[in-house]
């Protein structure tokens, strides 16, 4: 009897420890992009072996979270219950984030922030576009840090911009991480069309979550034809650094103290990001 050893199982176990931070792709001398070939490996591996249920839960976070975040009290109580803890242990999940107590759509309604749709944005006059910016939502900020979206909205307003909050669209990042590349391709293609329409208005696109924004620069061009990714999206510090004088004019009058803790993917995927934050903070500190 001949026993054939499947080495791919050992590779799968080794890959399970990857954080997808992409330090290997930017800081390693040979620039080996482990998260990218990890996703390709998982795509092939799970054509032979079933995905664990946990992968489906994580991969579909952008859709399940959209529903659960609308009822945060119920959802968080469910996660904190004995049944929720048992389910997490069973699935191999730990430290799941809790949904914001007030959903973003409710915060926007309370603050009288209108919903922006592409059809309306296209009709914006050229004069208004010069001081307008489109704020891109992402699942992580909108579901778990809704007040952060509102705070950034108010910051951009104080800088003199007309801020348009784009409708939440699935980005597909969780699908890519778990190796659902066929579904990721479909999601990326649909979202790229949506963002291309927004970009056609001539207004800059700005987003908060680095792992989402950097997906548009790396994973999208890799899985789609490059001509389908005809838009660009900026991180907050990239956008603010473009006009430091405007930031200086609207800076608070007192000295402030900041501590900078960079996002792992931000530090590796946007190498100038930390210096850009420092430039922004220095403008605020010198006032």
N, C-alpha and C positions, 0 to 999 in steps of 0.2 A: 504494500500500500504506500503510495507516494503522497506526502503532505506538501502542498504548495503554500509557501509563505507569502502572504500579501503585504509587501513592504509599504503600500499606500496607507495601511492602518497606522503604522508607526509615524508616517509623515503627518497624518491627520492629527495625531495626538501632539506632535511637536508644534504644529501650526496653531493648535488651540490656545497657546500662550501668547500669540501675537496680539498686540494692543492696537494695531493699525494706525500708529502715530506717524509712520513714514520717516522716522529719523534715519532709517537705513537708506532711504532713497535720496536724502539730501546731505546727510552728514557723514555717511560711510564713504570711504575713498572710492569704492567700486560702484556706488550708487545702485545697489540692488534693491529694487522696489518689492519688498516681501508682501505687503498687503495686496498688491495687484496680482501677483502670481498665486497668492493664497486664495483669492477669490476665484481665479481660474481653476486652481486645483480642486477647491470645494465643489465647483460646478461639475467637474468631471467625476470627482469622488462620489457625489450623491446621485450620479446617473447609475451607479452600481449599488450603493448603500442608501437606505432611506435617511432623510433628514430627521434629526431628533425633533420632537414637538417644540422644544425651546427655540429652534431656529425659525419656525413659523411664527411664534409669538413675537420674537424680536424683529423679524423681517417685515411683519405687518404692523409694526408700531405706528406708522403714520396714519393708518386707517382706523385701527382700534382706538388709538389715543384721541382721534378726532371726536369719537363718540363719548368715550369715558371722561374726557376733559370737560364736557358740557355739564356733567353731574359730579363735580369734584368731591362733595361731601360724601356721597354714596360710594364713589370709586375708592377714595382714600380709606374710608371705614372698612371697605371690603378687603383692601390690601393689609390693613392693620389687624384684621380678625384672625382668629386661630385657624380658620379654614384657609385664609389667604397665606399665612405663614407655612402651612402644610403644603399648599399648592406650589409655593416658591421652592421649597426644599425638594419636592417631587420633580420639578422641572429643572432644578439646578440653577435657579435664579437667586440673586442676593442684592440687597440694598437698592431695590427699585425706587425711583424718584416718585414723589407725591405730586399730584396735579395742583396747580395754583388754585387757591381758595376761590378766587373770582375769575371765571373764564374770560378770555380776551374779548370775545364778542360783547360780553356784558360790560366790561371796562370801557370799551369804545362807545357803547351806547350811553353809559353814565357820563362820560366826558364829552359827549356830543361830537365824536370823531366819525365822519362819514365813511362809508364803505366806498372803495375805489374800484372801478371796473375798467378793463382795457378799452372798451368802446367809448367810455367817457374821457379817459386820459388822452386818447388820440385827438379828441376835439379841443384840447387845451390850446390856448393861443400861444404864439411864439414868445410874446413878452412874458407870459406866466411861466413858460417852460424854463426860462433862464434861471429862475430862483425856485425851481421845483425839484423834488427828489422822490423816488419811489422806494418805499421801505418793503423789502421782501420778507415775508414771514417764513419761519421754519418750525418744524414740529417740536423741537426741543425747547425753543424759547416760548412759542405760543402756548404749548400745553403745560409746561412746568415753570416758566418764568414770565407769566403774562405781564406783570408789572414792569419788567425790564423792557419789554416792547414799548409800553406806554412812556417810560422814562426817556428812552432814546427818541421817541416821537417828540416829546416836549423839548428835549435838547436841540433837535434839529429846528424846531419852531423858533426857539430862542436865538438861534443863529441866523434867523431871517428867512428860512426856507418854507415853502408850501409843501407839506409832507402828504404823500398819498400812500396809504397802506394797501398793498396788493393782496388779493385773496390768497389764502393758503393753498398751495399746490404741493403734492407729494414730490419729494426730491429723489427718493430711491436709495439713499445712502445705506439704510439698514439692510436692504435687499442685496446690495453689492457686498457688504461685509460678510454676509452669510452665504454668498455664492449663488444666489438666485439671479444669474446673469441674464437669462431670457426675459424675466419679468423686469429686471432693472433696465434693460434696453428699451422696453415699451414705455416705462415710466419716464425715463430720461428723454425719449423722443417727444412725448407729449408735453413735458415740462419745458423742454428747449423751445418748442413752438410757442408756448405761452410767454416765456421770457423774451423771445425774439420780438413778439408783438409789443411788449412793454418797452423794450429797447428802441423800437422804431419811433417812439414818441420823442426821442432825443433827450429824455430825462435820465440822469444817472440812477443806477440800481444799487442799493446798499442793503446789506444783510448783517445780522448780528453773529450768528453761530459760525465759527471758522470751519468746522468740519463740513458744513453744508456749502458755504461759499466756495471753498477750495475744491469741492467735488465738481463744480462747474468748470474749473480750470484743468483738472486732471482726468477724472473718470469719464466725464461726458465726452471730451474729444477722443478719448481712447475707444469708447464703445459706439460712438456715432460718427458719421462722416463729418469732417471738420466744418464743412459749409453749413451744417445744421446747427452749429454752436456759434451763431453770429451775434452774440451778446456778451457783455462783460458785467460782472457784479463785484462791488467793492466791499472790503471790510470797513468797519467804522473809522478806524484810525487812518486808513488809506484815503477815505473821503475827506475827513477833517484836515488832514495834512495838505491837501491841495489848496486850501485857502486859510492859512494860519492867521492872516490879518483879520479875517472875519471872526475867527475864534478869539483873537486878542481883544477885539472891540467889544465882545459880549462876555468876556471872562468875569467871574465874580470879583468883588473888590477886596476880599480878604485872602491871605495866604492859606493855601491848602496843603495837606500832606497826603501823598498817595503811596500805595504799595502795588507794584506790578507783578502779577503772577500770570505768565503767558500760557495760553492754551497750547497743548503739546503739538497738535497739528498746525496751529498758527505759527509756532516757532520753527517747524520743519518745512512746512509747505509755502510759507510766505516769509522768506528769510529777513526781509527788511521790517517786518511787522513790529518787533519789539523796539527798534530805534524810532519807528514812526509813533508809537505810543509815547515814548520819552519826549519826542518833539512836541506832541500835543500837551503833555503834562507840564513841560517847561514853559510853554506859553501861558498856561493857567497860573503857574507858580510865580512868574515874573511880574504879574499884574500888581 
